[in-house]
Amino acid sequence: MGVIGHFIGGRHLKLEGGNTLQLIDPATGHALDKVSLGGAQDIQAAVEAAQAALPSWSATPPVRRAAVLFRFRDLIEKHADELAALITREHGKVLADARGSLQRGLEVVEFACGIPHLLKGEFLENVGTGVDSYSLRQPVGICAGITPFNFPAMVPMWMFPIAIACGNVFILKPSEKVPSCAMRLAELFMQAGLPQGVLNVVNGSKDCVDAILAHPQIDAVSFVGSTGVAEYVYRSGTASGKRVQALGGAKNHLVVMPDADLENTTEALMGAAYGSAGERCMAVSVALAVGDAADPLVERLSKRVRAMKVGPGTALDSDMGPLVTREHRDKVSSYVDVGVAEGASLVVDGRGLKLQGYEGGAYLGGSLFDHVMPEMRIYKEEIFGPVLCVVRVPSLDTAIELINRHEYGNGTAIFTQDGDAARHFVNRIKIGMTGVNVAIPVPMAFFSFGGWKRSLFGDHNVHGMDGVRFYTRLKTVTSRWPDGRRINAEFTMPTMR
């Protein structure tokens, strides 16, 4: 066991006598490393390193920046098993899921490799007599990312590769629960040829977040986490004059129509609700069973949930690993208590799961509720664990109304064989990411990820062209070159006619 410090200016830095947090293996309950909890002084050190690196990196031709991204991509592929093992070690998710999330992050790196094409501006000759106009996309400056525990590689890689490819420098504040993967990614990026100070990693908790939001030299902040914190980050950051994108919580609904293929729908729901122990902002936590779909759906789901294999993330036969901490396990378990007290039918009870030899782990079995009502807390609130609620509705329009009325608007899906029903759903639903027979409609890297309503604060989504727009400023130039003619002062609003 050691102490994980910070990565600033291309070097590992460790605090002497500073605050630390003990990391716990979620699978066993055994102590792992400790992580330094930085504060304003560490953010200041990262800002100084970033400021020193910004002039030369922003002036580096985009094709040369992209070349570093290509080498970084190759190193991630080479070290994929190592990175996945780090994710599983600290988060607990099964290795296959860790590799899958790493792959989704790698796709953003691949997207960023094509950044020269995406940074092109526009040009129009002779907007006025002898006057040309053109636009440029230039770096924002010093950018920061604040990322959650559930995706130690994927979410940071949604941010810093695009920011850096656009010519910015970056300060990453990963979740203090899962620090190792971010540190290793920074090392690999340096190995790929990234100059010192372009990517810095500062570990810590709220003190670090507040220092980022208040620092006058940090120009843009990207955040992913719970809605309460997302709103805090957005309000605090914008009040400090920063550009902010803050992605918050979710309560994702999946509509099951009576004509849906129930075998395939059940399998899709199992992965979407219980994959990664439900610790995904795109997890499906509500199944809206329309009409006659309800009884056969619940019957199939109950059998599959009971048969689901829960175990350590390193075990190849585990379907679902532990939750990230025992404290979070207890919080999710308390929601099952609430659902029972509210009168929902607990079809499968995941509480009290014990694994021989892993008694100290943060395990919770899958829970399945039926006859959940919209006024219940288990319907309204984000549980962020392996709990699926079935709500019975009489029609597709009722399902749409429920989804649109919910405060969150991150993801949704419909399972049906009726093209007209699917089209009607897509047209009327007020959700940022929508799937048709796709349970987790996470867009590919060349599209953009983001929800509506209280699932997103700010005008830009992450990655895709929205990511490029967020990490660049648009400058429009209007130019005229002297041609020997005398120009007289004009005291009216200039026009180009």
C-alpha positions as CSV (number, residue, x, y, z in Angstrom):
1,M,0.0,0.0,0.0
2,G,1.1,3.5,-0.8
3,V,-0.1,7.1,-1.1
4,I,-1.5,8.3,-4.4
5,G,-0.6,11.9,-4.8
6,H,-1.1,14.3,-7.8
7,F,0.3,14.5,-11.3
8,I,1.4,18.1,-11.9
9,G,3.7,19.5,-14.5
10,G,4.6,16.0,-15.7
11,R,5.7,14.8,-12.3
12,H,4.1,12.8,-9.4
13,L,3.8,14.9,-6.3
14,K,2.9,13.6,-2.9
15,L,1.9,15.6,0.1
16,E,3.9,15.2,3.3
17,G,1.6,15.0,6.2
18,G,-1.4,16.1,4.2
19,N,-4.9,14.8,4.5
20,T,-5.5,11.4,3.0
21,L,-8.4,9.0,2.3
22,Q,-8.2,5.3,2.8
23,L,-9.3,3.4,-0.3
24,I,-11.2,0.2,0.3
25,D,-11.5,-2.8,-2.1
26,P,-15.3,-2.9,-2.7
27,A,-15.0,-6.7,-3.4
28,T,-13.3,-7.6,-0.1
29,G,-13.5,-4.7,2.3
30,H,-9.7,-4.8,2.6
31,A,-7.6,-1.6,2.6
32,L,-5.9,-0.6,-0.6
33,D,-3.8,2.6,-1.1
34,K,-4.4,6.0,0.4
35,V,-5.1,9.0,-1.8
36,S,-4.0,12.5,-1.0
37,L,-6.8,15.0,-0.6
38,G,-5.6,18.2,-2.2
39,G,-6.8,21.7,-1.8
40,A,-6.5,25.2,-3.1
41,Q,-2.7,25.1,-3.0
42,D,-2.6,22.0,-5.2
43,I,-5.0,23.5,-7.7
44,Q,-2.8,26.6,-7.8
45,A,0.2,24.5,-8.5
46,A,-1.7,22.8,-11.4
47,V,-2.8,26.1,-12.8
48,E,0.8,27.4,-12.7
49,A,2.0,24.3,-14.6
50,A,-0.9,24.6,-17.1
51,Q,-0.2,28.4,-17.6
52,A,3.4,27.7,-18.4
53,A,2.4,25.0,-21.0
54,L,-0.5,26.9,-22.6
55,P,1.3,29.3,-25.0
56,S,3.4,26.7,-26.8
57,W,0.7,24.0,-26.8
58,S,-2.0,26.3,-28.2
59,A,0.5,27.4,-30.9
60,T,1.3,23.8,-31.8
61,P,-0.2,22.9,-35.2
62,P,-3.3,20.8,-34.9
63,V,-1.8,18.0,-36.9
64,R,1.1,17.7,-34.5
65,R,-1.3,17.7,-31.6
66,A,-3.3,15.0,-33.3
67,A,-0.1,13.0,-33.7
68,V,0.3,12.8,-29.9
69,L,-3.4,11.7,-29.7
70,F,-2.7,8.9,-32.1
71,R,0.2,7.6,-30.0
72,F,-1.9,8.0,-26.9
73,R,-4.6,5.9,-28.5
74,D,-2.1,3.1,-29.3
75,L,-0.8,3.1,-25.7
76,I,-4.3,2.8,-24.3
77,E,-4.9,-0.3,-26.5
78,K,-1.6,-1.7,-25.4
79,H,-2.4,-1.2,-21.7
80,A,-6.1,-1.9,-21.8
81,D,-6.0,-4.9,-19.5
82,E,-4.0,-3.0,-17.0
83,L,-6.4,0.0,-17.1
84,A,-9.4,-2.3,-16.8
85,A,-7.9,-4.0,-13.8
86,L,-7.4,-0.6,-12.1
87,I,-11.0,0.2,-12.7
88,T,-12.3,-3.0,-11.2
89,R,-9.9,-2.9,-8.3
90,E,-11.2,0.5,-7.0
91,H,-14.8,0.6,-8.4
92,G,-15.7,-3.1,-8.3
93,K,-17.4,-3.5,-11.7
94,V,-16.8,-6.7,-13.5
95,L,-13.8,-6.7,-15.8
96,A,-15.8,-7.1,-19.0
97,D,-17.7,-3.9,-18.1
98,A,-14.5,-2.1,-17.2
99,R,-13.1,-3.0,-20.6
100,G,-16.3,-1.9,-22.3
101,S,-16.2,1.5,-20.6
102,L,-12.6,1.9,-21.5
103,Q,-13.4,1.2,-25.1
104,R,-16.1,3.9,-25.1
105,G,-13.5,6.4,-23.8
106,L,-11.0,5.3,-26.4
107,E,-13.6,6.1,-29.1
108,V,-13.4,9.7,-28.0
109,V,-9.6,9.7,-28.3
110,E,-10.1,8.4,-31.8
111,F,-12.6,11.2,-32.5
112,A,-10.1,13.7,-31.2
113,C,-7.4,12.3,-33.5
114,G,-9.4,13.9,-36.4
115,I,-9.5,17.3,-34.7
116,P,-7.7,19.3,-37.5
117,H,-10.7,18.8,-39.8
118,L,-13.1,19.9,-37.0
119,L,-11.3,23.1,-36.2
120,K,-11.7,24.6,-39.7
121,G,-13.4,27.9,-39.8
122,E,-15.5,29.5,-42.6
123,F,-14.5,32.2,-45.2
124,L,-16.6,34.5,-47.4
125,E,-14.9,36.7,-49.9
126,N,-16.3,40.2,-50.6
127,V,-19.0,40.5,-47.9
128,G,-18.6,44.1,-48.8
129,T,-16.6,46.0,-51.4
130,G,-13.0,44.9,-50.8
131,V,-14.0,43.3,-47.5
132,D,-13.6,39.6,-46.6
133,S,-14.9,37.8,-43.5
134,Y,-13.8,34.6,-41.9
135,S,-14.2,32.7,-38.6
136,L,-11.6,30.9,-36.4
137,R,-11.9,28.4,-33.6
138,Q,-9.3,29.0,-31.0
139,P,-8.6,27.4,-27.6
140,V,-10.5,28.5,-24.5
141,G,-7.4,28.3,-22.3
142,I,-7.1,26.4,-19.0
143,C,-9.9,23.8,-18.7
144,A,-10.8,21.6,-15.8
145,G,-12.8,18.4,-15.5
146,I,-14.5,17.0,-12.4
147,T,-15.5,13.4,-12.9
148,P,-17.5,10.8,-11.0
149,F,-16.6,7.4,-9.4
150,N,-18.6,5.2,-11.7
151,F,-16.5,5.6,-14.9
152,P,-12.9,6.1,-13.9
153,A,-11.6,6.1,-17.5
154,M,-14.6,6.8,-19.8
155,V,-15.9,10.1,-18.4
156,P,-12.4,11.7,-18.0
157,M,-11.7,10.6,-21.6
158,W,-14.9,12.3,-22.7
159,M,-13.3,15.5,-21.7
160,F,-9.5,15.9,-21.7
161,P,-8.7,14.4,-25.1
162,I,-10.9,16.8,-27.0
163,A,-9.9,19.8,-24.8
164,I,-6.2,19.1,-25.4
165,A,-6.6,18.3,-29.1
166,C,-8.3,21.7,-29.5
167,G,-5.1,23.4,-28.0
168,N,-6.2,23.8,-24.4
169,V,-4.4,22.7,-21.2
170,F,-6.3,20.6,-18.7
171,I,-6.7,20.0,-14.9
172,L,-8.5,16.8,-14.0
173,K,-10.1,16.2,-10.6
174,P,-11.2,12.6,-10.6
175,S,-13.4,11.1,-7.9
176,E,-11.3,10.5,-4.8
177,K,-12.8,7.0,-4.7
178,V,-11.1,5.9,-7.9
179,P,-7.9,7.9,-8.4
180,S,-5.5,5.3,-10.0
181,C,-6.9,5.1,-13.5
182,A,-6.7,8.8,-14.1
183,M,-3.1,8.9,-12.9
184,R,-2.1,6.1,-15.2
185,L,-3.8,7.8,-18.2
186,A,-1.8,10.9,-17.5
187,E,1.4,8.9,-17.4
188,L,0.5,7.2,-20.8
189,F,-0.3,10.6,-22.3
190,M,3.1,11.9,-21.3
191,Q,4.7,8.7,-22.7
192,A,2.9,9.5,-26.0
193,G,4.7,12.9,-26.2
194,L,2.4,15.3,-24.4
195,P,4.4,18.2,-23.0
196,Q,4.7,18.7,-19.3
197,G,1.8,20.7,-17.8
198,V,-0.7,20.1,-20.6
199,L,-2.6,17.5,-18.5
200,N,-2.5,17.7,-14.7
201,V,-4.3,15.5,-12.2
202,V,-5.2,16.7,-8.7
203,N,-6.9,14.3,-6.3
204,G,-9.2,15.6,-3.7
205,S,-12.8,16.2,-2.7
206,K,-15.0,19.3,-2.3
207,D,-12.1,21.6,-1.4
208,C,-10.6,20.9,-4.8
209,V,-13.9,21.5,-6.5
210,D,-14.4,24.8,-4.8
211,A,-10.9,25.9,-5.7
212,I,-11.4,25.0,-9.3
213,L,-14.7,27.0,-9.4
214,A,-13.2,30.0,-7.8
215,H,-9.9,30.2,-9.6
216,P,-9.7,33.2,-11.9
217,Q,-7.3,31.6,-14.4
218,I,-9.5,28.5,-15.1
219,D,-11.6,29.3,-18.1
220,A,-13.9,26.3,-18.5
221,V,-15.2,23.5,-16.3
222,S,-16.8,20.2,-17.3
223,F,-18.6,18.1,-14.7
224,V,-20.4,14.8,-14.5
225,G,-22.2,13.7,-11.3
226,S,-25.3,14.1,-9.2
227,T,-27.9,16.8,-10.1
228,G,-27.5,18.7,-6.8
229,V,-23.7,19.0,-7.3
230,A,-24.1,19.7,-11.0
231,E,-26.3,22.6,-10.3
232,Y,-23.9,23.9,-7.7
233,V,-21.0,23.6,-10.1
234,Y,-22.9,25.4,-12.8
235,R,-24.1,28.2,-10.7
236,S,-20.7,28.7,-8.9
237,G,-18.7,28.4,-12.1
238,T,-20.8,30.7,-14.2
239,A,-20.9,33.2,-11.4
240,S,-17.1,33.2,-11.6
241,G,-17.3,33.9,-15.3
242,K,-16.4,30.5,-16.5
243,R,-17.9,28.4,-19.3
244,V,-19.5,25.4,-17.6
245,Q,-21.1,22.1,-18.8
246,A,-22.5,20.1,-15.9
247,L,-24.2,16.8,-16.4
248,G,-26.4,15.6,-13.5
249,G,-28.6,12.7,-12.5
250,A,-31.1,10.6,-14.2
251,K,-34.2,8.4,-13.9
252,N,-34.2,6.5,-17.2
253,H,-37.5,4.9,-18.3
254,L,-37.8,2.0,-20.8
255,V,-41.3,1.6,-22.3
256,V,-42.3,-2.0,-23.1
257,M,-45.1,-2.2,-25.6
258,P,-47.5,-5.3,-25.7
259,D,-46.0,-6.3,-29.1
260,A,-42.4,-6.2,-27.9
261,D,-40.3,-9.4,-28.2
262,L,-40.3,-10.1,-24.4
263,E,-37.3,-12.4,-24.4
264,N,-35.1,-9.9,-26.0
265,T,-36.6,-7.1,-24.0
266,T,-36.0,-8.9,-20.7
267,E,-32.4,-9.5,-21.6
268,A,-31.9,-5.9,-22.6
269,L,-33.5,-4.7,-19.3
270,M,-31.3,-7.0,-17.3
271,G,-28.1,-5.5,-18.7
272,A,-29.5,-1.9,-18.6
273,A,-30.8,-2.1,-15.0
274,Y,-28.2,-4.3,-13.3
275,G,-25.0,-3.9,-15.3
276,S,-22.3,-2.1,-13.3
277,A,-24.6,-2.7,-10.3
278,G,-26.9,0.1,-11.6
279,E,-24.2,2.7,-11.0
280,R,-24.6,4.3,-14.4
281,C,-26.3,7.6,-15.3
282,M,-27.7,5.8,-18.3
283,A,-29.0,2.8,-16.3
284,V,-32.6,1.9,-16.8
285,S,-34.3,2.1,-13.4
286,V,-38.0,2.2,-14.5
287,A,-39.7,-0.2,-16.8
288,L,-43.1,1.2,-18.0
289,A,-45.1,-1.9,-19.0
290,V,-47.9,-1.0,-21.3
291,G,-51.2,-2.9,-21.0
292,D,-50.8,-6.7,-21.3
293,A,-47.0,-6.6,-21.3
294,A,-46.8,-6.3,-17.5
295,D,-47.5,-9.8,-16.2
296,P,-45.3,-11.7,-18.6
297,L,-42.5,-9.1,-18.3
298,V,-42.4,-9.3,-14.5
299,E,-42.5,-13.1,-14.6
300,R,-39.5,-13.2,-16.9
301,L,-37.6,-10.5,-15.1
302,S,-38.1,-12.2,-11.7
303,K,-36.5,-15.4,-12.9
304,R,-33.5,-13.6,-14.5
305,V,-32.9,-11.4,-11.5
306,R,-32.9,-14.4,-9.1
307,A,-30.5,-16.2,-11.3
308,M,-28.1,-13.3,-11.7
309,K,-24.6,-14.2,-10.5
310,V,-23.2,-11.6,-8.1
311,G,-19.5,-11.7,-7.1
312,P,-16.2,-10.0,-7.3
313,G,-15.5,-8.1,-10.4
314,T,-12.4,-10.2,-11.1
315,A,-14.4,-13.4,-11.3
316,L,-15.1,-14.3,-14.9
317,D,-18.6,-15.7,-14.1
318,S,-19.8,-12.6,-12.3
319,D,-22.7,-10.8,-13.9
320,M,-22.6,-8.0,-11.4
321,G,-19.9,-6.9,-8.9
322,P,-20.2,-5.0,-5.6
323,L,-21.2,-1.4,-5.3
324,V,-18.4,1.1,-4.9
325,T,-18.5,1.4,-1.1
326,R,-20.4,-0.2,1.8
327,E,-21.9,3.2,2.6
328,H,-23.4,3.4,-0.9
329,R,-24.6,-0.2,-0.6
330,D,-26.4,0.7,2.6
331,K,-27.9,3.8,1.0
332,V,-29.3,1.8,-2.0
333,S,-30.5,-0.9,0.4
334,S,-32.4,1.8,2.4
335,Y,-34.3,2.7,-0.8
336,V,-35.6,-0.9,-1.0
337,D,-36.8,-0.4,2.6
338,V,-38.6,2.8,1.5
339,G,-40.2,1.0,-1.5
340,V,-41.6,-1.7,0.8
341,A,-42.9,0.9,3.2
342,E,-44.5,2.8,0.3
343,G,-46.5,-0.2,-0.7
344,A,-44.7,-1.3,-3.8
345,S,-44.6,-5.1,-4.4
346,L,-41.0,-6.4,-3.8
347,V,-40.8,-9.3,-6.3
348,V,-37.1,-9.9,-5.8
349,D,-35.3,-8.8,-2.6
350,G,-31.5,-8.2,-3.0
351,R,-30.9,-7.1,0.5
352,G,-28.8,-9.2,2.9
353,L,-26.7,-10.9,0.2
354,K,-23.7,-12.5,1.7
355,L,-20.8,-14.1,-0.2
356,Q,-18.6,-16.6,1.6
357,G,-15.1,-15.3,1.8
358,Y,-16.2,-11.8,0.8
359,E,-18.2,-10.8,3.9
360,G,-16.6,-7.4,4.0
361,G,-17.5,-6.5,0.4
362,A,-20.1,-4.0,-0.7
363,Y,-22.5,-6.5,-2.2
364,L,-26.2,-6.2,-2.8
365,G,-28.3,-8.5,-4.9
366,G,-30.6,-7.2,-7.6
367,S,-34.0,-6.0,-6.4
368,L,-37.2,-5.9,-8.5
369,F,-40.3,-3.9,-7.6
370,D,-43.8,-4.2,-9.3
371,H,-46.8,-2.0,-9.0
372,V,-44.7,1.1,-8.4
373,M,-46.7,4.4,-8.4
374,P,-45.4,7.7,-9.7
375,E,-45.8,9.4,-6.3
376,M,-43.4,6.9,-4.6
377,R,-39.8,8.0,-3.8
378,I,-38.4,4.9,-5.4
379,Y,-39.9,6.2,-8.7
380,K,-39.0,9.8,-8.3
381,E,-35.5,9.7,-6.9
382,E,-32.2,8.5,-8.5
383,I,-31.3,5.3,-6.5
384,F,-28.0,4.6,-8.5
385,G,-28.0,0.9,-7.6
386,P,-29.4,-2.5,-8.8
387,V,-33.1,-1.7,-8.2
388,L,-35.6,-1.8,-11.1
389,C,-39.1,-0.5,-10.7
390,V,-42.0,-1.7,-12.9
391,V,-44.8,0.8,-13.4
392,R,-47.9,-0.4,-15.1
393,V,-49.5,2.0,-17.6
394,P,-52.6,1.6,-19.9
395,S,-51.2,3.3,-23.0
396,L,-48.2,4.6,-24.8
397,D,-49.4,8.2,-24.4
398,T,-49.6,7.7,-20.6
399,A,-46.0,6.4,-20.6
400,I,-44.9,9.4,-22.6
401,E,-46.7,11.8,-20.2
402,L,-45.0,10.2,-17.2
403,I,-41.6,10.4,-18.7
404,N,-42.0,14.0,-19.8
405,R,-43.3,15.0,-16.4
406,H,-40.2,13.6,-14.6
407,E,-37.6,16.2,-13.5
408,Y,-34.8,14.3,-15.2
409,G,-34.4,14.0,-18.9
410,N,-31.2,12.0,-19.5
411,G,-32.1,8.8,-21.4
412,T,-35.1,6.7,-22.4
413,A,-36.1,3.8,-24.7
414,I,-39.0,2.1,-26.2
415,F,-39.2,-1.6,-27.2
416,T,-41.7,-2.4,-29.8
417,Q,-42.2,-3.9,-33.3
418,D,-44.5,-1.1,-34.4
419,G,-42.7,1.5,-36.4
420,D,-45.5,4.0,-36.0
421,A,-45.5,3.7,-32.2
422,A,-41.7,4.1,-32.2
423,R,-41.9,7.2,-34.4
424,H,-44.6,8.7,-32.2
425,F,-42.5,8.1,-29.1
426,V,-39.3,9.6,-30.6
427,N,-41.3,12.7,-31.8
428,R,-43.0,13.5,-28.5
429,I,-40.5,12.5,-25.9
430,K,-38.6,15.2,-24.1
431,I,-35.4,13.4,-23.3
432,G,-31.9,14.1,-24.6
433,M,-30.9,10.5,-25.6
434,T,-33.6,8.2,-26.9
435,G,-33.4,4.5,-27.9
436,V,-35.7,2.4,-30.2
437,N,-35.1,-1.2,-29.2
438,V,-31.8,0.0,-27.7
439,A,-31.9,0.0,-23.9
440,I,-28.9,2.2,-23.3
441,P,-28.7,4.8,-26.1
442,V,-25.3,6.2,-25.4
443,P,-24.2,8.1,-28.5
444,M,-21.0,7.3,-30.3
445,A,-18.1,9.7,-29.9
446,F,-18.9,11.6,-33.1
447,F,-22.3,12.5,-31.8
448,S,-22.8,14.2,-28.4
449,F,-23.8,12.9,-25.0
450,G,-26.2,14.9,-22.8
451,G,-29.7,15.0,-21.4
452,W,-32.5,17.6,-21.0
453,K,-34.2,19.2,-18.0
454,R,-32.3,18.7,-14.7
455,S,-30.0,16.2,-16.2
456,L,-27.9,18.9,-17.9
457,F,-26.9,22.4,-16.8
458,G,-25.3,24.5,-19.6
459,D,-25.7,24.7,-23.4
460,H,-23.2,22.1,-24.5
461,N,-23.2,18.3,-24.3
462,V,-19.9,16.3,-24.0
463,H,-17.8,14.9,-26.9
464,G,-18.8,15.1,-30.5
465,M,-19.1,18.5,-32.1
466,D,-20.6,19.9,-28.9
467,G,-17.3,19.1,-27.2
468,V,-15.3,20.9,-29.9
469,R,-17.6,23.9,-29.5
470,F,-17.3,23.9,-25.7
471,Y,-13.5,23.7,-25.8
472,T,-13.0,26.5,-28.4
473,R,-14.0,30.1,-28.8
474,L,-15.3,31.4,-32.1
475,K,-13.7,34.4,-33.5
476,T,-15.0,36.2,-36.6
477,V,-12.6,38.5,-38.5
478,T,-13.7,41.2,-41.0
479,S,-10.7,42.5,-43.0
480,R,-10.0,45.1,-45.6
481,W,-6.6,45.8,-47.2
482,P,-5.6,49.4,-48.3
483,D,-6.1,50.0,-52.0
484,G,-5.0,53.6,-52.1
485,R,-8.5,55.1,-51.9
486,R,-9.2,57.7,-49.2
487,I,-11.7,56.5,-46.5
488,N,-13.7,59.2,-44.7
489,A,-15.1,58.9,-41.2
490,E,-18.5,57.3,-41.0
491,F,-20.7,58.2,-38.0
492,T,-23.5,55.8,-38.8
493,M,-23.6,52.0,-38.2
494,P,-21.3,50.5,-40.9
495,T,-22.9,48.3,-43.5
496,M,-21.4,46.1,-46.1
497,R,-23.6,47.2,-49.0
